[in-house]
Amino acid sequence: MAGWDLASLEEEFDAYKVASAAIATGQEYEIAGRRLERANLEEVREYLDYLDKKIKAIEENPSGGLITSQMTIIDS
């Protein structure tokens, strides 16, 4: 995710929310004797949590984690 901006992360998050909803409607099903399984819902939810944390981190610190400080040196 390094280098992703907030808009890209939010777009990815929205896409995974849609995927999560689709997966939740049925994990596996059978058609004409063939058993089919959808993506792993738990993995999608974990990735959603990961993206959510990244989004919140950027929103809380838009500078990307750079901390600036000022030091005054007094020569005695």
C-alpha positions as a printed NumPy array, in Angstrom:
array([[  0.   ,   0.   ,   0.   ],
       [  2.971,   2.287,   0.179],
       [  2.37 ,   5.333,  -1.936],
       [ -1.413,   4.971,  -2.108],
       [ -3.354,   8.143,  -1.559],
       [ -6.552,   8.471,   0.446],
       [ -8.823,   8.456,  -2.602],
       [ -7.286,   5.218,  -3.909],
       [ -7.615,   3.527,  -0.522],
       [-11.245,   4.609,  -0.23 ],
       [-11.982,   3.3  ,  -3.73 ],
       [-10.382,  -0.053,  -2.87 ],
       [-12.315,  -0.153,   0.417],
       [-15.618,   0.47 ,  -1.388],
       [-14.881,  -2.295,  -3.918],
       [-14.143,  -4.763,  -1.128],
       [-17.344,  -3.795,   0.701],
       [-19.298,  -4.71 ,  -2.443],
       [-17.36 ,  -7.98 ,  -2.71 ],
       [-18.043,  -8.767,   0.94 ],
       [-21.78 ,  -8.297,   0.432],
       [-21.757, -10.555,  -2.63 ],
       [-19.837, -13.286,  -0.823],
       [-22.152, -13.087,   2.184],
       [-25.148, -14.081,   0.061],
       [-23.777, -17.581,  -0.322],
       [-20.388, -19.118,   0.284],
       [-20.949, -22.199,  -1.806],
       [-23.563, -23.61 ,  -4.074],
       [-24.147, -26.489,  -6.439],
       [-25.173, -26.357, -10.092],
       [-25.722, -29.499, -12.144],
       [-23.776, -31.61 ,  -9.661],
       [-20.839, -29.21 ,  -9.603],
       [-19.971, -27.629,  -6.261],
       [-18.684, -24.078,  -6.474],
       [-17.176, -21.981,  -3.699],
       [-16.858, -18.215,  -3.571],
       [-13.969, -16.212,  -2.171],
       [-13.084, -16.502,   1.491],
       [-15.264, -14.026,   3.396],
       [-12.901, -13.957,   6.38 ],
       [ -9.961, -12.895,   4.185],
       [-12.036, -10.152,   2.602],
       [-13.092,  -8.882,   6.031],
       [ -9.478,  -8.897,   7.232],
       [ -8.446,  -6.858,   4.193],
       [-11.323,  -4.438,   4.852],
       [-10.018,  -3.985,   8.403],
       [ -6.508,  -3.397,   7.033],
       [ -7.76 ,  -0.784,   4.555],
       [ -9.873,   0.885,   7.229],
       [ -6.817,   1.259,   9.473],
       [ -4.774,   2.714,   6.61 ],
       [ -7.54 ,   5.206,   5.769],
       [ -7.886,   6.287,   9.396],
       [ -4.109,   6.67 ,   9.722],
       [ -3.992,   8.98 ,   6.705],
       [ -7.014,  10.96 ,   7.909],
       [ -5.453,  11.402,  11.351],
       [ -2.019,  12.316,  10.003],
       [ -2.21 ,  13.64 ,   6.428],
       [  1.504,  14.495,   6.421],
       [  2.311,  10.806,   6.2  ],
       [  3.832,  10.466,   9.615],
       [  6.422,  13.177,   9.304],
       [  6.96 ,  14.831,  12.641],
       [  8.596,  18.204,  12.688],
       [ 10.196,  19.774,  15.696],
       [ 12.283,  22.767,  16.487],
       [ 15.394,  22.76 ,  18.623],
       [ 17.101,  25.802,  20.048],
       [ 20.747,  25.46 ,  20.98 ],
       [ 21.919,  27.802,  23.689],
       [ 25.662,  28.216,  23.881],
       [ 26.768,  28.987,  27.411]])
